[in-house]
Amino acid sequence: MVARVMAIYENRVFKPTVPLALPEGTKVEFALEEARILPFTGAEDEYSQRVENATSLEELFAAMNEAPEDNDYDLCAALNENRRIAGERPLFPPEQKGVTW
């Protein structure tokens, strides 16, 4: 199982920010990446409400087309990292970065 979980490091212990469905004593392996804390603009709440309140696919797609931009997020890199952690080959080899079909 591979999961991405946010945690807070306090008193030399990592504390997950959400409950985990793991039995006590389960050994896990994890990679550390410092979380990016983006400034809160309020647009995220408005966007989330529009997506949640959509009653048709048309409304959902319209809301999703107006999602707040995150220009620092690299979807290909995130997918490759998830596959690397799972022991799988990358979907997007580094030499193909930026190649469009």
C-alpha positions in Angstrom: 0.0 0.0 0.0 1.3 3.5 -0.8 -0.3 6.5 0.7 0.7 10.2 1.0 0.0 11.5 4.5 0.7 14.9 6.0 2.3 14.8 9.4 3.7 17.3 11.9 7.0 16.7 13.6 6.8 17.5 17.3 9.0 16.3 20.2 11.0 14.1 17.8 7.8 12.2 16.7 5.9 12.4 13.4 2.2 12.9 14.1 -0.2 12.3 11.1 -2.7 15.0 10.6 -5.4 12.4 9.8 -6.2 9.0 11.4 -4.5 6.0 9.8 -6.1 2.6 9.4 -3.1 0.7 10.6 -2.8 -1.7 13.4 -0.6 -0.7 16.4 3.0 -1.8 15.8 2.8 -1.8 12.0 6.2 -1.0 10.4 6.1 1.6 7.7 8.6 3.1 5.4 8.3 6.7 4.4 10.2 9.4 2.4 10.4 12.9 3.9 9.5 16.0 1.8 8.9 19.3 3.5 5.3 20.5 2.8 4.8 23.5 0.6 2.6 25.9 2.5 0.8 28.1 0.1 -0.7 31.4 1.1 -4.4 31.2 1.7 -6.4 33.5 -0.6 -9.9 32.4 0.1 -10.3 31.4 -3.6 -9.7 27.8 -2.6 -12.8 27.7 -0.3 -15.0 29.3 -3.0 -13.7 26.8 -5.6 -14.3 23.9 -3.2 -17.8 25.0 -2.6 -18.6 25.3 -6.3 -17.3 21.8 -7.0 -19.2 20.4 -4.0 -22.4 22.2 -4.9 -22.3 21.2 -8.6 -25.5 19.3 -9.5 -24.5 18.4 -13.1 -21.4 17.5 -15.0 -21.7 20.8 -16.8 -21.6 22.8 -13.5 -18.7 20.6 -12.3 -16.6 21.1 -15.4 -17.3 24.8 -15.4 -16.1 25.0 -11.8 -13.1 22.9 -12.5 -12.1 25.1 -15.4 -11.8 28.0 -12.9 -9.7 26.2 -10.4 -7.0 28.3 -8.7 -3.7 27.9 -10.5 -0.7 26.1 -8.9 2.1 26.8 -11.3 4.7 25.0 -9.1 2.9 21.7 -9.2 4.3 19.1 -11.7 1.8 16.4 -12.2 4.2 14.2 -14.2 6.8 14.4 -11.4 4.2 13.6 -8.8 3.0 10.5 -10.7 6.5 9.4 -11.2 7.3 9.8 -7.5 4.3 7.7 -6.5 5.4 5.0 -8.9 9.0 5.2 -7.7 7.8 4.7 -4.1 5.6 1.7 -5.2 8.7 0.2 -6.9 7.2 0.7 -10.4 8.9 2.2 -13.5 8.2 5.9 -14.2 5.4 6.8 -16.6 7.2 9.8 -17.9 11.0 9.3 -18.3 13.0 12.5 -17.4 14.3 12.7 -21.0 10.7 13.2 -22.2 10.0 16.1 -19.9 8.2 18.9 -21.8 7.5 16.6 -24.8 4.0 17.0 -26.1 2.3 14.6 -28.5 
